[in-house]
Amino acid sequence: MNTVLAGIGVLLVVVVFFAFRNRKTANQMLENNVGVVPLMQQKSTQMKVTRLQEATKDDTAENEKLQKLVAAYKNNQITIQQYNEKLDAMIYRLDIDIN
């Protein structure tokens, strides 16, 4: 009976140890990923920029607006979410098909 209780005690200690270790590892991974741009959002944004560049190549004013927007993103003046929203607004305003 004492052997069984000792075995359960050891098993409990091992489970608690690994639970804390995994939580620490997971939290470190989350901290390391702060500020990392989601890959799918980045790809989607790049596709929008490419399509807008094609659509505005003959419209100097709109192309300048697009280049300023691209520069603002590259200089970290706006987040990728803001960048994406402004690209969407430009696509909607110019009535561009992105498919």
Secondary structure, DSSP 4 states (H G I P E B T S, - for coil): -HHHHHHHHHHHHHHHHHHHHHHHHHHHHHHHTTTPPPHHHHHHHHHHHHHHHHHTTT-HHHHHHHHHHHHHHHTTSS-HHHHHHHHHHHHHHHT----
